Amino acid sequence: MVSYFGHHNRNEKVTDTCAAAETSNFSNFLDFLNIFPPFPPILIDRFPLSMKNSFAFFLFSVLVSTLTGCSDPEQEITGLTEEQRRKMQSDVINRFHAVIKYSEAGELENVLDHFDPSAPGIYIDGLTRYASLDDMILNYRATWKIAKQDYGIPETKIFVLSPVYVLVTSSSTITTTNRDGTAFQPRLWSLSTLWILKDGQWLIHSFHQNSGELKPVEVDVVPPA
């Protein structure tokens, strides 16, 4: 299920972070976010899971909330007609669905091809915030064991933030099977991706993913007769 949303207008006071967020890249904005130091692991380990997820998602949510709060309150989306907005939604959701399909098939390289290699983005997977896209890619290639996944019917929402930025959020219950044949119990999953239009193509600028713990399906062992 996909829900479509336009821009959410706000009347809050616009800060200097808005000027940074509206530039063609996010380098200045990310410099602002980087003033927040990471919490020591020993401290984070004492927090409940819900609180851990909140801290991990903090930087990403600040980025998105700034984007949605930096528009002219007199206009819904500057320079976009309804037809243009709907085309953006269609183009981005098609790209997003392709990422899901490749992930379901265990095709990591095809998933990674949807990321913008030049973006100074934010990459968060669970409690891990990667220093760069290259760092994330190296880790994924070293640890990827997925043979197939099933995302069921995700609940997906799409927000047009500007002519070149679109946010997609999705959540579902997924099942995973590794290459060695190990099947895992269904677990909750959520994903937020910020897409950017580059040279006519929509690419993932930043993302945050969260999923439940991988627990193998218990197999009843029948003792020999």
N, C-alpha and C positions, 0 to 999 in steps of 0.2 A: 504494500500500500504506500502510495506516494502523496504527500501533501505539499502544496505550493503556497509560498508566502511572498509578499512584496516586501518593501523596505519598512521597517518600524521607525516611525518618526519620534523624536524625543525633543524636549525643550530644555534639557540640562545645559549648564554652562559648558562650552567647548574649550578644552584645554589644549596645550601644545602638542599632546600626543595625537590629536586629530590631524594636525598638519603633517606629522610624520606618517600617519597611516594612509593619507591620501596621495602620497608620492607614488611613482611608478614601481618602486621596490620598497621593502619593509626594513631596510638596514637601520635607519634611524629609529624606527619604532621598536625593533628588536633590541637595539642598544638600550632603550628605555626599560624594556622588560628585564634585561639582564642585571639591573640593579638589585633584583630580588635574589638573594643567595639561596642555594639549595639547603634543605633541612638535613641535619646529620642523620645517617641511616639508623643509628642507635635510638634516636628520638622518634623517627617515623615508625619504627617497629613497634612502638608502644601504642600507636594510634589504632583505632578500629579501622576496618577496611574502607568504610564509607568516608572517613576522614582522610585516609591515605589517597583515595581517588580524588577527593576535592583538592588536595594540595597538588597532585600531579596534573590536574586539569586547569589549575589556576592561570598559568601564563597563557594557555590557549584561549581560555574564556575571556581574559582581558583583551586579547587581540581582537576577537570577534565582537565583543560588546563595544569596543571603541569604533570599529567599522560601522556598526549599526547605529551609533550615536553621533556620527560626524557628518550627517547629511544636512542639507538645507531644509529646515522644517516647513518651508513653503512648498516644497516639491517632494513627491513620493520617491522617485528615482531620477536624478538629474540626467537629462538627455536621452532617456529611454521611453519609447512608446510601449504600449501594452503588447503589441505584436513582437517587438524586439525582446521584451522581457520573457515572453513565452518561448521564444526560440532559444534564448539562453538557458532557460529551465530544461527544455527538451535536449539540447546538446549536452549539457552537463550531466543530466540524469542518465543519458545513454552511456556516457563515459564511466559514470559511477557503476552502472550495472555491469559493464565490461570488467571492471576491477573485481567485482563480486564473483562473476563467472570464472575468471582466471584463478581467483583464490580458491573457489570450490574445486577446481580441477588440479590444484596444487602447483600451478604454473607461476612460480615466484618471479621469474624474469619478466614475464608479461605484465605482472602487477607493478613492478618497479618502473617499467617503461612509462607509466602514467604520472610519474613524479617529475616536477620541473627541476632539472639538474643544476640550474643557475640560481634558484631561489634561496634566499637566506631565511629559510622557514623554521618552524618549530616542529619537532618530531618526538612525540610522546607515545610510548607503548607501555601501558600499565604504570608502574612506578619509575620506568626508565625514560629519561629525557636524553636523547642522543645529541651530541655536540654538533653534528652536521648530517646531511643526507648521506654522504659517503660513509660515515661511521655507522649509520643505521643499515645501509646496504651490506657492508662487510659483515655485520653481526647476523643479519638475516640469512645471508648466503652460507654462513658457517653453521647455523643452528636449524635451518629449515628442514623439517622431516615430514611435512604434510603430503599425503598422497591424495586425499580428497576431503572435502568438507561439505556440509549442507547447512545453508543459512535459513532454510525454511522460507517464510514470507516476512521479510523485515518490515518494520514500520519506519518509513523513510520520509524525511522532510527536507525541503529545499528552500533556501532563502537567497534571493538576489540582493546583494549588498551594494553593488555599483556596476558600471558597464564592464568592468574587468574582474570582479570578484564575486564568487558565489559560494555559499556555505551549504553543505549537505550533511545531515545527521541521520543516523540509522541505528536501530537496535533490534535484536532478535534473540532467539535461542538457537545455538549452533551445535552440530555434532562434527567430530573430527576423527579421521583414521590416518595413522602414520604409515610410512612406507614399509615398516616391518610388520604391518597387519594389525597393530594395536589399535583397538577402537576405544574412544573415550566417551564418558557420559555427557549428555546434553548440558550445556552451560550457557549462562547469560553472556551476551556480547553487545558492545556499543562502539560506534565509530563516528567521529566528526572529521570532515575533510574540508579544507578551505581551498577552492579552485581558483586559478588565475588564467586569464586568456593571454597566450603568448603566440604570436605569429599565426593567429587564426586557429589555434588548438588549445583546448582546455586541459590544464595540467594541475596536479596536486601541489599546492604551495606549502601547506602545513597540515598536520593531522594529529589526532589523539585517539588511541584505541584502548579499550578496556575489555577484558574477558575474564570469566571465572576460571578457577583452578582446573587444570587438566587432571581428571581422575579416570583411570582405566575402567572399562566395563568389567564387572566381576563375572568371571566365568565359573560355573559350577563344575567341579571335577568329580566325575563319576568313578568311584573306586572299582577296581577290577572284580569281577564275580569270582 
